[in-house]
């Protein structure tokens, strides 16, 4: 069994490589615009995506905790493949909405489950201290894959959008095949827990949710880190997607835009890989302050210093890689395995909450004042939210230290 669990690590690298080899990630905004969608409609579609995530995120995490991380990952890849096919055939707002709903459902099935599968494999082997470096290596692989993906996507899209989406469907099929090779950790314990829940005649999903909420209730510092991570994630995602149109309006071709995004992915890859070195030198509060300042500066730069816009875009990639690895390690160290996937789903839930509001708002504002100035407006919106979370986190970190002492 231990050999199979160790294989999960190498399989995880391959799986996450194909998972992030999403060659439509840097062109879907342009693709929807090509299909006749306005910026407002594009913003609404992304909002629909995250509203679906808001509804399904916690149930999907409970499914992973109760029926298995492997089951959840495989189911997600099947649903995502169907979504890819619909994106190829869709021609109306309604059809694209269905495709986005399925894509979100697929992401929910994967989020938390894949991460929990790797962490719990290491924990069962007694090697959880390796997680930080392994997840950093995983993030490195994912970012390199994303860089390759956006480069291929841009080149194919310059020829024909359809080629990019067909190739994307093939890649997702490969991700599905790789996911079948995972070994489920702690399967016996999960089956026992599921059996006990049925005997008590309780709703298994509600019960799992209650347990996870109770964990976060007494570990509020973790809750605020989750919210902080989701907030930064929503900021970086908004920049990534709308930068496609931003750079297009500046006169760059799809191939050049893809090259910019690919370079960004390389920057993110190396920042993820070496994030542990930053974590050794700074405490969590100093890390969060640094990430916040750099991200706000990047948004302001995109808004007002056009000649350095590529550099400011790359800055968001740098901070994204650092946050992905450092905050994931912090959260995983603070939560129990039996509720890991469900609690990790809270991060995606908060990410969806932020994206539901920000993404369509960005599109609405951009239609009136342009994309550049909108980056500045979004920076102003994020500042009070970041300050609030930082104050809450500082308060509960101090309370935790006092309780220990």
N, C-alpha and C positions, 0 to 999 in steps of 0.2 A: 504493500500500500504506500509506503514511504517513497518508493521509486516513482510511482504514478503521481504522487503529490508534487515531487520535485519536477516532474515533467510538465506540470501545470505552469511553471514559471517560463520555460522555453516556449510552450504552446501559447502562453499569454502574450509573449513578444510578437509571435507570428500573427495571432488573432488581432491584436491591437494595430499591427501594421496594416492589415487589410481593412480593419474597421475605419481607420483614418484615411485610407486611400480613396477618399471621397472626392472624385475629380470634378464634381459639380459644386463644391463648396465655395469656390471663388467666382462662380459665374451665374449662380441661380438668380441673383437679383437682375442681372443683365438678361438672363433667359426669360424671366417673367415679364420684364419690360418689352422684350422682343415679341412675346406672346400677347402684348396689348395691355398688360397690367400697369396702372399708375403707381407712383410712389406710395400714395395712401393705401391703395389696394394691396401692395406688397407688404406694407406695414401691418395691415389687418390680417393678412395670411400668416405672417410670423406670429401675430398675437393669437390667432387660432391655434397655431402650433403649441404655444406655451399655455394656453387655456386648457388644451387637452392634457398637457403635462401636469398642470395643476390638479386636474381631476384624477389622473391615473398614477401619479408618482408614488404616493404612499401605498396604494394597493399593490403596485408592481413590486415595491420593496418587500412587502409582506409575503408575496408569492415567492420571491427569491429566498426569504428566510425560512419559509414553511415547506416549500416544494423543491427547493434546490436552486443554487446559483446557476448551475449548468442548464437546467430546464428553462430558466428565465432568459438566459443569454441566447439559447437556440431559438426560442419562440420569438424573441426580438428580431433576430436575423431574418426569419421567415416573413414576418410582417413588413420589415423594411424592404425586402425584395419586391413585395407586392406594391409598396409605395413607389419604388423606382419605376416600375412598369407604368403606373398611373401617371407619373410625371411626364413620361414620354407621350402618352396618348391624350392627355388633358388639353383642352382648348378654351375652357371657361373658368370663371372665378369659382364656381361651385365644384368643378372637377378638381381644380388645384387645392381647394379646401379639403376635400376628402384625402387627397394625397398627403397633405401636410398633417392631417389628423393621424393617419397611419404611420407616418414617419416619426411623429412625436411618441406614439404608443410604442414603437420599436425602440426608440431611444430610452424610454422609461424602463422597458424590460431589461435593458443593458446597464443603465446607470445604477451604481451601487452594487449590482450583482457581480459584475466582472471584477470590480475593485475588491469586494468582499471575498470573492473566490480566491484571489491571490493572497490576500492578507491571512485568511483562515487556513490556507494550505501551509503557509509559513508558520503560523501559530501551532498547528497540529504537529509540525516537525520540530517545534521548539526553536524556531529561527526567526521569530517576528522582528528581532532587532535589525534584520537585513532588509526589512520592507522599505525603509526610506531610500536606500540606494537602488533597490530593484524597481520601485515605483518611479524613481528618477530616471532610470534606464528605460523604463516603459514609456515615460513621457518623452524621452529623447527619440525613441523609435517612432512614436506617434507623430511627433512634430516633423521628423524627416519624411515620414510617409505623407503627411499633409502637404509638405513642400513639394514633393514629387507630384502629388495629386493636383494641386492648383496649377502647376506648370503644365502638366499634360492636359488638364481641363481647358486652360486658356488657349493652348495650341489647337486642340481639337475644335473648340468653339469658334476660333477664327476661320476654320474650314467649314464646320457645320455643327450647330448645337446638338443635333440628334446623335451624332457620333459620341459625344461626351457622355450623354445619358445612357446610351446602350452599353458603352464600356463600363460605366458606373454600376449597372445592373450585374454585369459579369463579375466585377470585383466583389460585390455583396454576396454573390453565390459562393465565391471562394471563402469569404469570411464565415459563412454558414457551415461549410464543409470542415473548416478548421475547428470551429466551436464544438463539433461532435467529439473531438479528441480529449476534451477536458475530463478530469476526474473530480467528482464531487467530494469535498472534505466534510468530515463529521456527519456522514449520511445517517448513521445509526442514531445519533443524538437528535437529529432533526425529525426523523420518523417517530421517535419516542415522544418528543414534544408535541408533534401533530396529533398523535394518538391520545395523549393526555388531554389535549384541548377538546377533542371530539367527545371524550368520555364526560367531560364537564358540561357538554352541550352548549359551549360558548361559541360565539361567532369568531372564527380564527383570525380574521382580518382585524376586527375591532379589538380583540385581545392583544394582538401584536402591536397595534397602534398605541394602545394604552401603555403597554410595557415601555415602548420607545419614548413616549411623552414623559413617563415617569423618570426615565433615565435623564432626559434633557432638563426636566424640572429641577433636578438636584445637581445638574452640571451645566448651569446657565452660561458659563464661559464658552463651552462647546457650542451651544446654540448660537451665541453671537458671532463666533468664528465662522460657523456655517452660513449665517446671514451675510457676514462680511465677504466671504469667499464668493457667494452667489452674486453679491452686488458688483464686485470687481469683474466677475465673469460676464455679467450682463453688459457692463461698460465695454469690455474688450470685444464681445460678440457684436455689439452694435457698431463699433468702429470697423471691425473686419468686414461685415456685410455691406454697410453703406459706403465703405471706401471703394468698393467696386465701381459704383456709380460716380463717386467723387473723382477718382482717377480717370474714369472714362470721360467725364465732363472737362477734364483738364487736357484731353486730347490723346491720352495713351490708348494704344490698341489692347485688345484682350490678351494677347501674348505678353505684352509688357506688364500689364496688370498682374498676370499670372506669375511673372518673374519676380515682381515686387512681393507678392504674397508668399512665393516660395522662399525668398530670402528671409522673410519674416518668420517662416516656419523653422528655418535653420537657426535663426537667433533664439527662437523659443525652445528649440531642441537643446541647445547648449546651456541655456539658462536653467532648464529643467534638470539636465544632467549634473550640473555643478551647484544646484541650489543648496545641497546639504552643507557646503562650505560657508555659505552665507548664514545658514541657520546656526552654525557653530559659533559665529562671532556676534550675532545679535539676538536679543530676546524677542519674544513674539510681538510685544508692543512696538518695539523699534522697527521690526520688519513690516508691520501693518502700516505704520506711519510712512515709511519709505515708499511702499507700494502705492499708497494713496496719493502722495505728493507727485510721484512720477507719472501716474495716470492722469491726474488733473492737468499737469503740465503738458502732457502729450495732446490732450483734447484742446487746450488753449492754443498750442502750436499749430494744430490742424486748422483751427479757426482763423488765425491771424498772421501766420508766417508761411505762406504758400510755397515759397522757394525751398523750404526744408520739410515739406509735408511728408515726404517718404521717410525721413529720419524720425519724425514724431510717430508715424505709423509703426515703425520698427520698435520704437520704445514701448509701445503697448504689447508687442510680442515678447520683449524681454521680461517685463513685469508679469505677463501671463504665465510664462514658464516657471518663474520663481514661485508664484502663488500656487500653481497647480501642485507642485511637489511638496512645498513646505506646509501648506495648510492641510493637505490630505494626510500627511504624516501626523500632524498635531491632532487632528480629529480622530483618526484611527486609534491612536494611543490612548484616547480618553473614553472610548466606548466599548461595551461588551460584545463578544462575537455573536451571541444569540439574537441580538437586535441590530447587528451591524448594517445589513443591507437596507433595512427600514429607516434607520437613522440617517444613513448616507443619502437616502432618497429625500430627506428634508432639505438637503442642499439644493437638489434639482428643483424641489417644490418652490423654494424661495427664489431661485434663479428664474423660474417661470413667472412668479409674481412680478418681479422687477421687469422682465421682458414684455409682459402683457401691457404694462403701462408705457414703458420707454420706447419700444420699437415703433408702434404706430404713431406715438407723439412725435418722434423724430421725423417720420415721413410727412406728417401734417405740417410741422414747422418748416421742413426743408422745401415743401411745395411753395411756401410763401416768402422765405428769406434766403433760400439757397442752402446747399449742404455745408459749406464752410462755416458760416456763422452758427449753424445749428449745432455743430460740435461744441462751440463755446457755450451755448445755452444749456446743453446737456451737462457740461462741466459744472455750471452753476447749480443745477438741480442735484447733482451727486454730492456736492460739498457738505450740505447740512446732514444728509443721510449718513455719510462717512463719520462725521463728527459725533453724531448720536450713537452710532455703534461702537466707536472707540471709547466713549465715556462709559457706556454700559459694560463693555468688556473689561475696562480697567477696574470698575467697581467690583465685578464678580471675581476677577482674578485676585484682588486684594482679599476678598472674603474667603476664597479658597485657601490662600496662604495663612490667614488667621486661624482657620479651622484646623489646618495641619499643625500649626504651632500650639 
